[in-house]
């Protein structure tokens, strides 16, 4: 019996040595094709014809910060959206970004971010005249105008001296020049008319005259304001063929 055990032990040792030698001299597996991905140690299981991943910084399938309920309010044909987000329901400073949707239904940031102002007391889902809050929601934008000549707007543009404004804002800042360029937000107005049209389909109590206009350095009564140099750029970018909209409100509401 001792002789047989010794012989078995010798045979086992020889086999182990042979296997170890084979493992050390075996050619390494071929490297995966460029673009293949997978967890460490599992690369051989990845299909070799998988395309390289798309850079996430350039394209997104959904507009950042816009949740399912807000997305449902976007018109199906709209491929251009100016998204204006405030930090909270009571802040009057916001950030605006212009997005466009491509043929693959992916949204791409094309301009911004730009600092913006909204109404003195923030935002509301039930705007009424004089509440000093900007309305929350998704609204079409299709008409523009201003005191200054058309800077190349793709939207219908009404140059009129009636856009002149005087006085001071809530922080004591001068309002002069605030309406040099304006874009009407289709809240309680008749689309296809000058921003100066004062007809209110929902009634005067629901407010109106909510515009995107030149920033005067402080909060607004209900409008959204952007820097003077931004307004001509935005007017040249908004394209009625893309059925542009503005998505506006505090982050928490728009993310729903």
C-alpha positions as CSV (number, residue, x, y, z in Angstrom):
1,X,0.0,0.0,0.0
2,X,2.7,2.6,0.8
3,X,4.3,1.9,-2.6
4,X,1.0,2.5,-4.5
5,X,0.4,5.8,-2.5
6,X,3.9,7.0,-3.4
7,X,3.5,6.2,-7.0
8,X,0.1,8.0,-7.1
9,X,1.6,11.0,-5.4
10,X,4.4,11.1,-8.0
11,X,2.0,10.9,-10.9
12,X,-0.2,13.7,-9.5
13,X,2.8,16.0,-9.1
14,X,3.9,15.3,-12.7
15,X,0.4,16.2,-14.1
16,X,0.2,19.4,-12.0
17,X,3.6,20.5,-13.3
18,X,2.6,19.8,-16.9
19,X,-0.7,21.8,-16.5
20,X,1.1,24.8,-15.0
21,X,3.7,24.8,-17.8
22,X,0.9,24.7,-20.4
23,X,-0.9,27.6,-18.7
24,X,2.2,29.8,-18.7
25,X,3.1,29.1,-22.3
26,X,-0.5,29.3,-23.8
27,X,-1.0,32.2,-26.2
28,X,-3.2,35.0,-24.6
29,X,-6.8,35.3,-25.9
30,X,-7.2,37.8,-28.8
31,X,-7.9,41.4,-27.7
32,X,-11.5,42.6,-28.2
33,X,-12.3,44.7,-31.2
34,X,-12.2,48.5,-30.6
35,X,-15.5,49.7,-29.2
36,X,-16.2,46.4,-27.4
37,X,-17.2,46.9,-23.8
38,X,-17.9,44.7,-20.8
39,X,-17.1,44.0,-17.2
40,X,-13.4,43.3,-16.4
41,X,-12.6,39.6,-17.0
42,X,-15.6,39.1,-19.3
43,X,-14.5,40.7,-22.5
44,X,-14.5,37.5,-24.6
45,X,-18.3,37.3,-24.0
46,X,-18.9,40.7,-25.7
47,X,-20.1,40.6,-29.4
48,X,-17.2,41.8,-31.5
49,X,-19.4,43.8,-33.8
50,X,-20.9,46.0,-31.2
51,X,-20.6,49.7,-32.2
52,X,-18.7,52.2,-30.1
53,X,-20.9,53.9,-27.5
54,X,-22.4,57.3,-28.5
55,X,-20.9,60.2,-26.5
56,X,-23.5,61.1,-24.0
57,X,-22.5,64.8,-23.8
58,X,-23.6,65.5,-27.3
59,X,-27.1,63.9,-27.7
60,X,-29.9,63.0,-25.3
61,X,-33.2,61.3,-25.9
62,X,-35.0,63.6,-23.5
63,X,-34.5,67.2,-22.5
64,X,-32.5,67.4,-19.3
65,X,-34.7,68.4,-16.3
66,X,-38.0,67.8,-18.2
67,X,-40.0,65.0,-16.6
68,X,-42.7,62.8,-18.1
69,X,-45.7,64.9,-17.3
70,X,-44.1,68.0,-18.9
71,X,-42.9,66.0,-21.9
72,X,-46.5,64.9,-22.4
73,X,-47.4,68.6,-22.8
74,X,-44.9,69.1,-25.6
75,X,-46.6,69.4,-29.0
76,X,-45.8,66.3,-31.1
77,X,-44.5,68.4,-34.0
78,X,-42.4,70.7,-31.9
79,X,-38.6,70.3,-32.5
80,X,-37.4,73.4,-30.7
81,X,-37.7,74.2,-27.0
82,X,-36.4,77.0,-24.9
83,X,-36.2,75.6,-21.3
84,X,-36.2,78.1,-18.5
85,X,-35.7,76.6,-15.1
86,X,-35.7,78.3,-11.7
87,X,-34.2,76.7,-8.6
88,X,-37.4,76.9,-6.5
89,X,-41.0,78.1,-6.7
90,X,-40.1,81.5,-5.1
91,X,-36.8,82.4,-6.8
92,X,-36.8,85.1,-9.6
93,X,-33.5,84.1,-11.2
94,X,-33.4,81.2,-13.7
95,X,-31.3,79.6,-16.4
96,X,-32.4,79.3,-20.1
97,X,-31.2,76.7,-22.6
98,X,-32.3,76.2,-26.2
99,X,-32.7,72.6,-27.4
100,X,-33.6,71.1,-30.8
101,X,-34.8,67.6,-31.7
102,X,-33.2,65.8,-34.6
103,X,-34.7,63.3,-37.0
104,X,-33.9,60.5,-34.6
105,X,-36.0,62.3,-31.9
106,X,-32.9,63.1,-29.9
107,X,-32.7,66.5,-28.2
108,X,-29.5,68.5,-28.6
109,X,-28.5,71.7,-26.8
110,X,-27.9,74.3,-29.4
111,X,-27.5,77.5,-27.4
112,X,-27.1,78.6,-23.8
113,X,-27.1,78.3,-20.9
114,X,-28.1,81.9,-20.4
115,X,-28.9,83.6,-17.1
116,X,-32.5,84.9,-16.9
117,X,-35.0,86.6,-14.7
118,X,-38.6,85.7,-14.0
119,X,-41.3,87.3,-11.9
120,X,-40.6,88.9,-8.5
121,X,-42.4,86.3,-6.4
122,X,-41.3,83.3,-8.5
123,X,-43.7,80.9,-10.3
124,X,-47.3,79.7,-10.2
125,X,-49.4,77.0,-12.0
126,X,-52.4,79.3,-11.6
127,X,-51.3,82.8,-12.8
128,X,-53.7,85.7,-12.2
129,X,-53.2,89.4,-13.1
130,X,-51.0,91.2,-10.6
131,X,-49.7,88.2,-8.6
132,X,-46.1,88.9,-9.6
133,X,-45.5,85.3,-10.6
134,X,-44.6,83.8,-13.9
135,X,-46.9,81.0,-15.3
136,X,-45.6,77.4,-15.2
137,X,-46.0,75.2,-18.2
138,X,-45.3,74.6,-21.9
139,X,-46.3,77.5,-24.2
140,X,-45.9,78.1,-27.9
141,X,-43.9,81.1,-29.1
142,X,-44.7,82.4,-32.6
143,X,-44.7,86.2,-32.7
144,X,-42.1,88.8,-32.0
145,X,-41.5,92.5,-32.1
146,X,-39.8,95.4,-30.5
147,X,-38.9,99.1,-30.5
148,X,-35.7,98.4,-32.5
149,X,-35.6,97.1,-36.2
150,X,-35.9,93.4,-36.9
151,X,-32.5,91.8,-36.2
152,X,-33.2,88.9,-38.6
153,X,-36.1,87.2,-36.8
154,X,-37.6,84.1,-38.4
155,X,-40.8,84.8,-36.4
156,X,-43.1,87.5,-37.6
157,X,-41.7,90.7,-36.2
158,X,-43.6,93.9,-35.4
159,X,-41.4,97.0,-35.0
160,X,-43.4,99.7,-33.2
161,X,-42.7,102.7,-31.0
162,X,-45.4,101.4,-28.6
163,X,-42.8,99.0,-27.3
164,X,-41.0,102.0,-25.6
165,X,-41.1,101.8,-21.8
166,X,-40.1,104.1,-19.0
167,X,-39.9,103.9,-15.2
168,X,-37.9,101.7,-12.8
169,X,-38.0,98.0,-11.8
170,X,-38.4,96.4,-8.4
171,X,-34.7,96.9,-7.6
172,X,-34.8,100.5,-8.7
173,X,-33.2,99.7,-12.1
174,X,-34.3,101.6,-15.2
175,X,-36.7,99.8,-17.5
176,X,-35.9,101.8,-20.6
177,X,-35.0,99.5,-23.5
178,X,-36.5,96.4,-21.9
179,X,-38.9,96.0,-24.9
180,X,-36.4,96.7,-27.6
181,X,-36.8,93.0,-28.5
182,X,-39.7,90.9,-27.3
183,X,-41.1,87.4,-28.1
184,X,-44.7,86.8,-27.1
185,X,-45.4,83.7,-25.0
186,X,-48.7,82.2,-25.9
187,X,-50.2,82.5,-22.5
188,X,-53.8,84.0,-22.6
189,X,-53.2,85.7,-26.0
190,X,-54.3,85.2,-29.6
191,X,-51.5,83.5,-31.6
192,X,-50.6,85.1,-34.9
193,X,-51.0,88.7,-33.6
194,X,-48.5,91.3,-32.6
195,X,-47.3,91.0,-28.9
196,X,-49.0,94.4,-28.4
197,X,-52.5,92.8,-29.0
198,X,-54.3,93.1,-25.7
199,X,-57.1,90.6,-26.3
200,X,-57.2,88.0,-23.5
201,X,-59.2,84.8,-24.4
202,X,-59.2,83.6,-20.8
203,X,-60.3,86.9,-19.5
204,X,-58.4,89.9,-18.1
205,X,-58.3,88.3,-14.6
206,X,-55.9,85.6,-15.9
207,X,-53.3,88.2,-16.9
208,X,-51.5,88.4,-20.1
209,X,-48.7,90.2,-22.0
210,X,-46.2,87.6,-20.8
211,X,-43.1,88.0,-23.0
212,X,-39.5,87.1,-23.3
213,X,-37.7,90.4,-23.4
214,X,-34.5,92.3,-22.7
215,X,-33.2,91.9,-19.2
216,X,-33.2,95.1,-17.1
217,X,-31.2,93.8,-14.2
218,X,-34.0,92.7,-11.9
219,X,-37.1,90.5,-11.6
220,X,-40.1,91.0,-13.8
221,X,-43.9,91.2,-13.3
222,X,-44.5,87.9,-15.1
223,X,-42.2,87.8,-18.1
224,X,-38.9,86.0,-18.7
225,X,-35.9,88.3,-19.5
226,X,-32.6,87.6,-21.1
227,X,-29.5,89.6,-21.7
228,X,-29.6,92.2,-24.5
229,X,-27.0,90.4,-26.6
230,X,-28.9,87.1,-26.3
231,X,-32.3,88.4,-27.6
232,X,-31.2,89.0,-31.3
233,X,-29.5,85.5,-31.2
234,X,-32.6,83.9,-30.0
235,X,-34.8,85.8,-32.5
236,X,-32.6,84.5,-35.3
237,X,-32.7,80.9,-33.9
238,X,-36.4,80.4,-33.2
239,X,-37.9,78.9,-36.4
240,X,-41.7,78.7,-36.9
241,X,-41.2,75.7,-39.1
242,X,-39.9,73.9,-35.9
243,X,-43.0,75.0,-33.9
244,X,-41.0,76.4,-31.0
245,X,-42.2,76.3,-27.4
246,X,-41.0,77.6,-24.1
247,X,-40.9,75.2,-21.1
248,X,-40.8,77.3,-18.0
249,X,-41.0,76.9,-14.2
250,X,-39.2,75.8,-11.1
251,X,-37.0,72.7,-11.5
252,X,-39.2,70.5,-9.3
253,X,-42.4,71.2,-11.3
254,X,-40.8,70.8,-14.7
255,X,-39.1,67.5,-13.6
256,X,-42.5,65.9,-13.0
